[in-house]
């Protein structure tokens, strides 16, 4: 109950968390239908019905049954359903997203298009466009633009959107060959265009083994640059926790750290996954994995809620992992962990 705002003592041993929370969840928005699924069979039926667009899995254990993310993700993929897995393990958590092999993003940032004044165009196999210095442009490599009202190099006017392959403060380089066109003489405008882009995601099994390959940057991105490499360390711990839960149908405790480490090393070796091992980070990741902390649950809940909306094609989804910890919140001295007989005992 310590991390779920909607539970109270009267629910303990009488109803499931879903049934206890559904009434207050429905009150949040009268236009959203909220219902519960009471069994794995009902979940499978819902996935096969075609009425589900995104599955968001927040637990591996429900009523003593282990729900392997790899299995749920595979079932979701078979039915063309988006899949998100997210869990918090005490002071840290992760989020994983798979929107299939052909997810289309129609508007990657939700911003209005911007136009700028052109002052020069240099001909070549790649066309360099210089913009007026009255304000810096917002264009990025990979954006698409159209040009109009150009005098001299009229061939470039109103072409299909052209991709930007390089960008500086006041220039953009376009992926179009202008070497045989007329010379630029004066004026013109450039405006970015929202071009639908296909993104191919890896499934859980593939990305779990090699998460860096699922990122455009070729690495797990650190949400906190002061903890460079921490995402890999936490993913290594996740490998051990995941294997432990599958084998024991429970989350590990302090006494299980060594066993989880052995499982993590085995899984990492099989996958070819490498990370710098930090004993303290690993121990904290494992020993509190059965606990939940309200602020961290709210943090990941807010992020995942936004990622669900992105299934519509608006905005760019997570690619594909987020690992985040708040180990600074843990006490630096020994504390009394005896239960207080309150809802915050965990």
Secondary structure as UniProt FT lines:
FT   TURN            2..3
FT   TURN            5..6
FT   HELIX           9..11
FT   TURN            12..14
FT   HELIX           17..27
FT   TURN            30..31
FT   HELIX           40..49
FT   STRAND          54..57
FT   STRAND          61..62
FT   TURN            63..64
FT   STRAND          65..66
FT   HELIX           69..78
FT   TURN            79..80
FT   STRAND          82..89
FT   TURN            90..91
FT   STRAND          92..98
FT   TURN            101..102
FT   STRAND          103..105
FT   STRAND          115..122
FT   STRAND          127..131
FT   TURN            133..134
FT   TURN            141..142
FT   STRAND          144..148
FT   HELIX           154..156
FT   STRAND          162..167
FT   STRAND          171..174
FT   TURN            179..180
FT   STRAND          189..193
FT   STRAND          197..199
FT   HELIX           204..209
FT   HELIX           211..214
FT   TURN            216..217
FT   HELIX           225..227
FT   TURN            228..229
FT   HELIX           230..248
FT   HELIX           254..256
FT   HELIX           257..271
FT   HELIX           279..287
FT   TURN            288..290
FT   HELIX           294..309
FT   HELIX           310..312
FT   STRAND          321..325
FT   HELIX           327..329
FT   TURN            343..344
//
